[in-house]
Amino acid sequence: MSALFDFKAFLTVVLLTICTCTYVKLKAPSILADKTGFRGLFWKGARIGERLSPWVGIGCFVMGCTVLFV
């Protein structure tokens, strides 16, 4: 099933995108320097990951537990 139709898979994709964008911005900030257009979505994901990092970390932990144990 597509990640767009399964809510659990959709949340997993969004959370992993936020984590990946934050990591890329920390390692190579020039890649996500553009704040407009399609690449601007990834910049916004990195900004969410930077500002809400404790909550994103908790979300990753909960997601990992549900994938392993449910």
ZADO-1210 file (C-alpha; in nm, 4 decimals, padded with zeros to 6 digits):
<atoms>
<atom x="00.0000" y="00.0000" z="00.0000" code="MET" pos="1"/>
<atom x="00.1191" y="00.3509" z="-00.0745" code="SER" pos="2"/>
<atom x="00.2460" y="00.5707" z="00.2075" code="ALA" pos="3"/>
<atom x="-00.0145" y="00.8298" z="00.1137" code="LEU" pos="4"/>
<atom x="-00.3058" y="00.6019" z="00.2013" code="PHE" pos="5"/>
<atom x="-00.1679" y="00.4350" z="00.5127" code="ASP" pos="6"/>
<atom x="-00.1473" y="00.6852" z="00.8010" code="PHE" pos="7"/>
<atom x="00.1265" y="00.4974" z="00.9887" code="LYS" pos="8"/>
<atom x="00.3442" y="00.4795" z="00.6773" code="ALA" pos="9"/>
<atom x="00.2768" y="00.8459" z="00.6026" code="PHE" pos="10"/>
<atom x="00.3931" y="00.9489" z="00.9509" code="LEU" pos="11"/>
<atom x="00.7032" y="00.7335" z="00.9091" code="THR" pos="12"/>
<atom x="00.7902" y="00.9009" z="00.5785" code="VAL" pos="13"/>
<atom x="00.7365" y="01.2501" z="00.7204" code="VAL" pos="14"/>
<atom x="00.9432" y="01.1801" z="01.0311" code="LEU" pos="15"/>
<atom x="01.2291" y="01.0258" z="00.8339" code="LEU" pos="16"/>
<atom x="01.2229" y="01.3193" z="00.5891" code="THR" pos="17"/>
<atom x="01.2508" y="01.5672" z="00.8769" code="ILE" pos="18"/>
<atom x="01.5407" y="01.3714" z="01.0292" code="CYS" pos="19"/>
<atom x="01.7210" y="01.3412" z="00.6963" code="THR" pos="20"/>
<atom x="01.6804" y="01.7102" z="00.6120" code="CYS" pos="21"/>
<atom x="01.8116" y="01.8124" z="00.9523" code="THR" pos="22"/>
<atom x="02.1159" y="01.5858" z="00.9143" code="TYR" pos="23"/>
<atom x="02.1909" y="01.7128" z="00.5633" code="VAL" pos="24"/>
<atom x="02.1587" y="02.0750" z="00.6749" code="LYS" pos="25"/>
<atom x="02.4039" y="02.0181" z="00.9601" code="LEU" pos="26"/>
<atom x="02.6598" y="01.8431" z="00.7367" code="LYS" pos="27"/>
<atom x="02.6238" y="02.0512" z="00.4189" code="ALA" pos="28"/>
<atom x="02.4194" y="02.3673" z="00.4767" code="PRO" pos="29"/>
<atom x="02.4680" y="02.4991" z="00.1231" code="SER" pos="30"/>
<atom x="02.2502" y="02.2191" z="-00.0168" code="ILE" pos="31"/>
<atom x="01.9441" y="02.3453" z="00.1704" code="LEU" pos="32"/>
<atom x="02.0180" y="02.7180" z="00.1406" code="ALA" pos="33"/>
<atom x="01.7283" y="02.7804" z="-00.1004" code="ASP" pos="34"/>
<atom x="01.4139" y="02.8712" z="00.0968" code="LYS" pos="35"/>
<atom x="01.1704" y="02.8807" z="-00.1966" code="THR" pos="36"/>
<atom x="01.0305" y="02.6276" z="-00.4385" code="GLY" pos="37"/>
<atom x="01.0531" y="02.2515" z="-00.4065" code="PHE" pos="38"/>
<atom x="01.3837" y="02.2617" z="-00.2187" code="ARG" pos="39"/>
<atom x="01.2206" y="02.5019" z="00.0239" code="GLY" pos="40"/>
<atom x="01.0115" y="02.2127" z="00.1552" code="LEU" pos="41"/>
<atom x="01.3301" y="02.0363" z="00.2594" code="PHE" pos="42"/>
<atom x="01.4591" y="02.3584" z="00.4194" code="TRP" pos="43"/>
<atom x="01.1358" y="02.3785" z="00.6190" code="LYS" pos="44"/>
<atom x="01.1739" y="02.0138" z="00.7215" code="GLY" pos="45"/>
<atom x="01.5250" y="02.0877" z="00.8451" code="ALA" pos="46"/>
<atom x="01.3987" y="02.3900" z="01.0361" code="ARG" pos="47"/>
<atom x="01.1314" y="02.1770" z="01.2058" code="ILE" pos="48"/>
<atom x="01.3962" y="01.9214" z="01.2977" code="GLY" pos="49"/>
<atom x="01.6234" y="02.1879" z="01.4442" code="GLU" pos="50"/>
<atom x="01.3607" y="02.3626" z="01.6522" code="ARG" pos="51"/>
<atom x="01.1653" y="02.0595" z="01.7688" code="LEU" pos="52"/>
<atom x="01.4566" y="01.8188" z="01.8037" code="SER" pos="53"/>
<atom x="01.3486" y="01.6668" z="02.1393" code="PRO" pos="54"/>
<atom x="01.0012" y="01.5966" z="02.0031" code="TRP" pos="55"/>
<atom x="01.1383" y="01.4608" z="01.6750" code="VAL" pos="56"/>
<atom x="01.3733" y="01.2350" z="01.8732" code="GLY" pos="57"/>
<atom x="01.0859" y="01.1056" z="02.0839" code="ILE" pos="58"/>
<atom x="00.8845" y="01.0493" z="01.7670" code="GLY" pos="59"/>
<atom x="01.1693" y="00.8493" z="01.6124" code="CYS" pos="60"/>
<atom x="01.1993" y="00.6384" z="01.9264" code="PHE" pos="61"/>
<atom x="00.8250" y="00.5689" z="01.9380" code="VAL" pos="62"/>
<atom x="00.8205" y="00.4912" z="01.5655" code="MET" pos="63"/>
<atom x="01.1100" y="00.2483" z="01.6079" code="GLY" pos="64"/>
<atom x="00.9348" y="00.0722" z="01.8950" code="CYS" pos="65"/>
<atom x="00.6120" y="00.0376" z="01.6999" code="THR" pos="66"/>
<atom x="00.7939" y="-00.0968" z="01.3952" code="VAL" pos="67"/>
<atom x="00.9817" y="-00.3525" z="01.6057" code="LEU" pos="68"/>
<atom x="00.7110" y="-00.4633" z="01.8447" code="PHE" pos="69"/>
<atom x="00.3766" y="-00.4070" z="01.6687" code="VAL" pos="70"/>
</atoms>
